[in-house]
Amino acid sequence: MPGPNEGTILRGQKVHAARLSEATIELPEQPKSASFFTIQGQDSATG
């Protein structure tokens, strides 16, 4: 479950890449729902 400060930017701007010592890796999109089926790209069992 998300914490109360999740997504809070303390300094700088929101970015879609993480800088590592040897490479830059693109960060994945955040799911719009915590449903297993939504994250897997499937219709839910009830919908």
C-alpha positions as CSV (number, residue, x, y, z in Angstrom):
1,M,0.0,0.0,0.0
2,P,1.3,3.5,-0.8
3,G,2.6,5.6,2.1
4,P,1.4,9.1,2.8
5,N,4.6,10.6,1.2
6,E,4.8,8.4,-1.8
7,G,5.5,10.4,-4.9
8,T,6.6,13.5,-3.0
9,I,9.5,15.3,-4.7
10,L,11.9,16.8,-2.2
11,R,14.2,18.5,-4.6
12,G,14.3,18.9,-8.3
13,Q,11.8,17.8,-10.9
14,K,9.9,14.6,-11.7
15,V,11.9,12.4,-14.1
16,H,11.3,9.1,-16.0
17,A,14.8,7.8,-15.8
18,A,17.1,6.7,-13.0
19,R,20.8,7.5,-13.3
20,L,23.1,4.6,-12.3
21,S,26.9,4.3,-12.1
22,E,27.1,2.5,-15.5
23,A,23.8,3.1,-17.3
24,T,20.5,5.0,-17.5
25,I,17.4,2.9,-17.0
26,E,14.0,4.1,-18.0
27,L,11.5,3.8,-15.1
28,P,8.2,2.0,-15.7
29,E,4.8,3.7,-15.8
30,Q,2.9,3.6,-12.5
31,P,-0.2,1.4,-12.7
32,K,-3.5,3.4,-12.3
33,S,-4.9,0.7,-10.0
34,A,-3.5,-1.8,-7.5
35,S,-5.6,-4.6,-9.0
36,F,-3.6,-7.6,-10.1
37,F,-5.6,-7.8,-13.3
38,T,-5.0,-4.2,-14.2
39,I,-1.3,-4.5,-13.7
40,Q,-1.2,-7.6,-15.9
41,G,-3.2,-5.9,-18.6
42,Q,-6.3,-8.1,-18.2
43,D,-9.9,-7.4,-17.6
44,S,-10.9,-7.9,-14.0
45,A,-13.0,-10.9,-13.0
46,T,-15.9,-8.6,-12.0
47,G,-15.8,-6.2,-14.9
